[in-house]
């Protein structure tokens, strides 16, 4: 059986690896949030354009009728 010092060293290494993985996950989540923000803004803009086009088309049709 390994000595206490060796076992502690192994645990410390595993904890450090977990910390690095958590840091990577935080970065990935931050990147995903940024991507979602850009997508939301783009969709909002396009929906606004579509709404305005729809209103214009309805107004033009109403004038024809």
Secondary structure, DSSP 8 states (H G I E B T S, - for coil): ---HHHHHHHHHHHHHHHHHHHHHHHHHHHHHHHHHHHHHHHHHHHHHHHHHHHHHHHHHHHHH-
